[in-house]
Amino acid sequence: MNYSMTSTDQPLLFGFGRSCLGILMLAITILAGGCGATKEENYNSPEGYDLESPIVVKLPLELDEISGVVFYQKDTSVLAINDEFGMLYKIFLNRPKQIYKWKFSEGADFEDLVLLDSIFYVLKSTGDILTFRFEGDSINLLERKFPGTGNEFEILYFDPRFNKLMLICKDCEYDKKKSLSTYAYDPWTFEFTDDTFKVDVTRIATMAGEEKMKFKPSAASIHPVTGDLYIISSVNKLLVRADRKGNAIEVFKIDAGLFKQPEGLTFTPRGTMIISNESADIGVANLLIFPYKQKVIKAEQ
């Protein structure tokens, strides 16, 4: 498996492969939690998305605590981890009942997943990073220890501009309520650095219409079209569109009935957003799929 795909891949429809035309039927055949129900509040959405009308893919009980997710373009699937078991899952979006799985480690508190150049990076809540790759019938597994204790992380994503994996604190020892620290992990030198940026929580709180806030983000990813950083928080029920330095540009409140416990976020190459929801003891876990409709700017005549 390789994160980078060639130009010979099939054309995309809403960011999916042509083989996934059946995904459009999921809107009819799969029960969309919250869709069509009477709502007391309208929720705004980032440009190009409708956060109130996703395609919903229900997942089996084994994935009730799904966490990090990665879109795998080669076969229109989503790769995922469970935050309790050291298992890698492959979920085919055009046939979601067909799921493959592989064991890569013993159980731990696994939070996020990145696939880069055929190597998987799995984040533990402590900040430690497991790396593994498939070599024939075996798995080559290594672990890199985060240089510190007393921290809690749920976010790991790759930023191609910095050419590093980025970690955003959920609850770190030295952070105050006004900001969150971030760290970088260099996958080539295997080193962690903390000279990155801070997420301004005060700015997010103000934009959300609150005086103060303890912001606890659960997933993030770089938008492949706009280059923005999207950050979601299950605790705060917020989606933040920020620049790559973590400065909020827009803040959106999200429907707690639909986003019951969002723990993973990934994009297709053309911007379709996929968010994983834990079951949260309300039904089953699911994937929320938000097609991206890029704004077309017509040239003047």
Secondary structure, DSSP 8 states (H G I E B T S, - for coil): --SS--TTS--EETTEEGGGGGGGGHHHHS--TTTTS--SS-----TT--TT--EEEE--GGGTTEEEEEEEGGGTEEEEEESSS-EEEEEETTSTT-EEEEE-SS---EEEEEEETTEEEEEETTS-EEEEEEETTEEEEEEE--S-SS-EEEEEEEETTTTEEEEEEEE-TT--TTEEEEEEEETTTTEEE--S-EEEHHHHHHHTT-S-------EEEE-TTT--EEEEETTTTEEEEE-TTS-EEEEEE--TTTSSSEEEEEE-TT--EEEEE--TTSS--EEEEE-----------
